[in-house]
Amino acid sequence: MTKLNQIDEKSLLLQLKDGDERAFEILYNNYKTRIAGNLFKLLKSDDVVKEVLQELFFKIWEVRAQIDPDKSFKSYLFRIAENLVYDYFRKVAKDKRLLTKLMASSSELYFHIEEDMLSKEDAQKLEHAISLMPPQRKMVFTLCKLEGKSYREVEEIMGINTKTISSHMLQANRFLKNHFGEASTLSISIVLGVLFKGL
């Protein structure tokens, strides 16, 4: 489905505030695929994604009268979604088996990190952790994860093969998980930053 323009969306939000179920359905259909796709990158479970998505739009319907049509509905949606994911992580952190399974399934997640996703303190902690890596691994991680370059591009820049690059990335991800602790606030905020980037 094509994205709604601002005028159409504002009109739908006004109708939603009045309890129009058709307007709610159009907004749901417009956003569900994008949100679900990004939730799946993190949660790796269709069932959990459906559960979070359902809860998200249930909350939207519940608070429809409070929605401000002049403000970004997308930002409003994602702020609620972020809170729901954070709640899920906190619940998971109490269940060690579930946490281990989640972290294992998320091991290939890309860490495209920008400062506005993290507090300055968290960004400094992350920068410090990266500085502790061996020089070549630090460079591979920086190029791949922070600058978003492909393995092929890194291969050309550094003159090392993709197998070596892959090995460095695996070790770097393991190091960061161990360094921060699997359920730390920083690791959660990084993952949430990845999830909501570019939506």
C-alpha positions as CSV (number, residue, x, y, z in Angstrom):
1,M,0.0,0.0,0.0
2,T,1.3,3.5,-0.8
3,K,2.3,5.8,2.0
4,L,-0.3,8.4,2.9
5,N,0.5,12.0,2.3
6,Q,0.3,14.4,5.3
7,I,-3.1,15.9,4.3
8,D,-4.7,12.4,3.9
9,E,-3.2,11.3,7.2
10,K,-4.3,14.3,9.1
11,S,-7.8,13.8,7.8
12,L,-7.8,10.2,8.9
13,L,-6.5,11.1,12.3
14,L,-9.3,13.5,12.8
15,Q,-11.7,10.8,11.8
16,L,-9.9,8.3,14.2
17,K,-10.4,10.8,17.1
18,D,-14.1,10.6,16.4
19,G,-14.0,6.8,16.6
20,D,-14.1,6.0,12.9
21,E,-13.1,2.4,12.5
22,R,-12.5,2.7,8.8
23,A,-9.9,5.4,9.4
24,F,-8.2,3.2,12.0
25,E,-8.1,0.3,9.5
26,I,-6.4,2.5,6.8
27,L,-3.8,3.8,9.2
28,Y,-3.2,0.3,10.5
29,N,-2.7,-1.1,7.0
30,N,-0.4,1.8,6.1
31,Y,2.0,1.2,9.0
32,K,1.7,-2.5,10.0
33,T,4.2,-3.9,7.4
34,R,6.9,-1.4,8.1
35,I,6.6,-1.8,11.9
36,A,6.3,-5.6,11.8
37,G,9.4,-5.9,9.5
38,N,11.5,-4.0,11.8
39,L,10.2,-5.7,14.9
40,F,11.0,-9.1,13.3
41,K,14.7,-8.0,12.8
42,L,14.9,-7.7,16.5
43,L,12.5,-10.2,18.0
44,K,13.0,-13.0,15.5
45,S,9.5,-14.5,16.3
46,D,6.4,-14.1,14.3
47,D,4.3,-14.7,17.3
48,V,6.0,-12.1,19.4
49,V,5.8,-9.6,16.6
50,K,2.1,-10.1,16.1
51,E,1.6,-9.8,19.9
52,V,3.5,-6.5,20.1
53,L,1.8,-5.1,16.9
54,Q,-1.6,-6.0,18.2
55,E,-0.9,-4.4,21.6
56,L,0.5,-1.3,19.8
57,F,-2.7,-0.7,17.8
58,F,-4.9,-1.6,20.6
59,K,-3.3,1.2,22.6
60,I,-3.7,3.6,19.6
61,W,-7.4,2.8,19.6
62,E,-7.6,3.3,23.4
63,V,-6.0,6.7,23.3
64,R,-7.4,7.9,20.0
65,A,-9.1,10.9,21.6
66,Q,-5.7,12.2,22.8
67,I,-4.0,12.0,19.3
68,D,-2.8,15.4,17.9
69,P,-3.4,15.4,14.1
70,D,-0.9,18.3,13.7
71,K,2.0,16.2,15.1
72,S,3.8,13.3,13.5
73,F,1.6,10.2,13.9
74,K,4.6,8.0,12.8
75,S,6.7,9.4,15.6
76,Y,3.8,8.8,18.0
77,L,3.4,5.2,16.8
78,F,7.1,4.4,17.1
79,R,7.4,5.9,20.6
80,I,4.7,3.6,21.8
81,A,6.2,0.7,19.9
82,E,9.6,1.5,21.5
83,N,8.1,1.4,25.0
84,L,6.4,-2.0,24.2
85,V,9.7,-3.5,23.0
86,Y,11.5,-2.1,26.0
87,D,8.9,-3.7,28.3
88,Y,9.4,-7.0,26.4
89,F,13.1,-6.8,26.9
90,R,12.7,-6.2,30.6
91,K,10.4,-9.2,30.9
92,V,12.9,-11.3,28.8
93,A,15.8,-10.2,31.1
94,K,14.1,-12.0,34.0
95,D,13.9,-15.3,32.0
96,K,17.5,-16.5,31.4
97,R,16.5,-19.2,28.9
98,L,14.4,-16.8,26.8
99,L,17.1,-14.1,27.0
100,T,19.8,-16.5,25.7
101,K,17.6,-17.6,22.9
102,L,16.8,-14.0,21.9
103,M,20.4,-12.8,22.0
104,A,21.5,-15.8,20.0
105,S,18.9,-15.1,17.3
106,S,19.9,-11.4,17.2
107,S,23.6,-12.1,16.7
108,E,23.6,-10.9,13.1
109,L,21.8,-7.6,13.9
110,Y,23.5,-4.6,12.4
111,F,24.6,-1.9,14.8
112,H,24.1,1.3,12.7
113,I,24.5,3.7,15.5
114,E,24.0,7.4,15.5
115,E,24.5,9.7,18.5
116,D,20.9,10.8,18.6
117,M,19.9,7.2,19.3
118,L,21.9,7.0,22.4
119,S,22.5,9.3,25.3
120,K,26.0,10.9,25.3
121,E,27.0,8.7,28.2
122,D,26.0,5.5,26.4
123,A,27.7,6.7,23.2
124,Q,30.9,7.2,25.2
125,K,30.6,3.8,26.8
126,L,30.2,2.2,23.3
127,E,33.1,4.2,21.9
128,H,35.3,3.1,24.8
129,A,34.3,-0.5,24.3
130,I,35.2,-0.4,20.6
131,S,38.5,1.2,21.5
132,L,39.4,-2.0,23.5
133,M,39.2,-4.2,20.4
134,P,42.4,-5.2,18.5
135,P,43.2,-2.5,15.8
136,Q,42.1,-4.6,12.8
137,R,38.9,-5.8,14.4
138,K,38.1,-2.2,15.6
139,M,38.5,-1.0,12.0
140,V,36.4,-3.8,10.5
141,F,33.6,-3.2,13.1
142,T,33.7,0.6,12.5
143,L,33.5,0.2,8.7
144,C,30.8,-2.5,8.7
145,K,28.6,-1.6,11.6
146,L,29.0,2.1,12.2
147,E,29.6,3.2,8.6
148,G,27.3,0.6,7.0
149,K,29.9,-0.6,4.4
150,S,29.5,-4.1,2.8
151,Y,32.0,-6.9,3.3
152,R,33.1,-6.4,-0.3
153,E,33.8,-2.7,0.3
154,V,35.8,-3.5,3.5
155,E,37.7,-6.1,1.6
156,E,38.8,-3.5,-0.9
157,I,39.6,-0.9,1.7
158,M,41.6,-3.2,4.0
159,G,42.9,-5.8,1.7
160,I,41.6,-8.8,3.7
161,N,39.2,-11.5,2.6
162,T,35.5,-11.7,3.5
163,K,36.1,-14.8,5.7
164,T,38.5,-12.8,7.9
165,I,36.0,-9.9,8.0
166,S,33.2,-12.2,9.0
167,S,35.4,-13.7,11.8
168,H,36.3,-10.2,13.1
169,M,32.6,-9.2,13.1
170,L,31.6,-12.4,15.0
171,Q,34.3,-11.7,17.6
172,A,33.4,-8.0,17.9
173,N,29.7,-8.8,18.5
174,R,30.6,-11.4,21.2
175,F,33.0,-9.0,22.8
176,L,30.3,-6.2,23.0
177,K,27.7,-8.6,24.4
178,N,30.1,-9.8,27.1
179,H,31.4,-6.3,27.8
180,F,28.0,-4.8,28.4
181,G,26.2,-7.8,29.7
182,E,23.3,-9.3,27.8
183,A,20.5,-7.4,29.6
184,S,22.3,-4.1,30.2
185,T,20.4,-0.9,29.5
186,L,23.1,0.1,27.0
187,S,22.7,-3.1,24.9
188,I,18.9,-2.6,25.0
189,S,19.2,1.0,23.9
190,I,21.5,0.1,21.0
191,V,19.2,-2.6,19.8
192,L,16.2,-0.2,20.0
193,G,18.2,2.4,18.1
194,V,18.8,-0.2,15.3
195,L,15.1,-1.2,15.3
196,F,13.7,2.3,14.9
197,K,16.4,3.7,12.5
198,G,15.2,4.9,9.2
199,L,11.5,4.2,9.6
